[in-house]
Amino acid sequence: MLSWCHRLVRLIGEPVRGVATYQLAPTRNDAMTDTRHPSTAQAPASAPGRAPDPALAGDRPERAAWRDASSLIPAVVPLGLAMGVALGDTAAPGVVAWFSSLTLMAGASQLALFTQLDAGASILVAVGVVIVINARFLVYGAVMAPHFRGQPRWFRALGAAFVVDQSYALTTARWPGGHSDRAGFRRYYLVLVAVLGLVWSASVGVGIAAGPILPAWLPLEVVVPAMFIAMIVPGMRRLTEVAAAVVGLAAAGFLVGLPPGAEIAAAAVGGALIGAWSKERS
Amino acid sequence: MNAVAGLLVASLATYAIRLAAVVAVGAKPLPARVERALRHAAVAVLASFVMSGFVGRDGVGALTAAAALASVAAVVVARLTRNITLAVLVAALVYAATSAVVG
């Protein structure tokens, strides 16, 4: 068992060593610098024996990931429970509905898929709705792409599956530009998405299995919005980002009742137009 | 059967979207203007989930005064502390304390 753990850790990119002697030790290819971002520009990729990624503030990537992921647990658990209750109300078998929390990992599209099928939509239409709702991952993935560039193929293939709202927000908040240590980022990201994925799928499972006996006092109507507020507000540095957020709020507020995903698409287009129009801050 | 087939196709399509963005779009650095557009689009999308949380995708819910107050509290706490847990808890407490008073 221990040797398997060692092999897994080596695969991820970190040589096995004690905590006390911990030091990020990138391999020749395990460094990336994004000169557009000051935090990574401070750490030249070619500098031998350089300091750990400044975005981690001297912390271990795993610990930073655990801290970031656990900060979302109070919001993800009730959201997962509510999603599980809603999925349990659909005609989909419980196991299939729960499995969607592993393969889709996106509550809105999970619910949309099964409710569309329940309403008699064809698979093609239901999947089309899912694609519209999940098209936002194209935006998230493109913004996160610098973190995946130059990484091993297995990590890009695996990591892409876990590009979700929460992993996007937490990763880009910690590294607004690129990162300076590829192996460190891999460890951070894998722990982050493992914790978030486990908590999400477990919460959805409990919601499906125990839906009727869950307390009705869970203030989901405010916990879920507050989670998204807390995810985006700390990373907002420009007035144009505030404007983009207002556009997103307005899109969701005014476009209710339209086909699922319309408000997300409208928000994305509006935000993109503002971003394209905005000028680089000096 | 429909649910299984639908989930399989939807999962593959969603994975293709994610992988395409990470691998194909991110093969080389994007122009700064495009990157800014994408970042702002992501902010707008995440913000849309805030409102969707209040009113629901079908418009059944409503943005109440208590929820608005709780949101303001979440914004302030998140801005000052950058602590998601604290922001969510404070928002929940503000909501619980004010919903009976202001509706």
Interface residues (C-beta under 8 A of the other chain):
Chain A: R36 S70 S71 L72 I73 P74 A75 A91 A92 P93 V96 A97 F99 S100 T103 L104 A106 A108 S109 L113 F114 L117 I123 A126 V127 V130 I131 N134 A135 R136 F137 L138 V139 Y140 G141 A142 V143 M144 A145 P146 F148 R149 R156 A157 G159 A160 A161 V163 D165 Y168 A169 T172 A173 P219 E221 V222 V223 V224 P225 A226 M227 F228 I229 A230 M231 I232 V233 P234 G235 M236 T240 E241 A244 A245 V246 V247 G248 L249 A250 A251 A252 G253 V256 G257 P260 E263 I264 A266 A267 A268 V269 G270 G271 A272 L273 I274 G275 A276 S278 E280
Chain B: N2 A3 V4 A5 G6 L7 V9 A10 S11 A13 T14 Y15 I17 R18 L19 A20 A21 V22 V23 V25 G26 A27 K28 P29 L30 A32 R33 V34 E35 R36 A37 L38 R39 H40 A41 A42 V43 A44 V45 L46 A47 S48 F49 V50 M51 S52 G53 F54 V55 G56 R57 D58 G59 G61 L63 A66 A67 A70 S71 A74 V75 V77 A78 R79 R82 N83 I84 T85 A87 V88 L89 A91 A92 Y95 A96
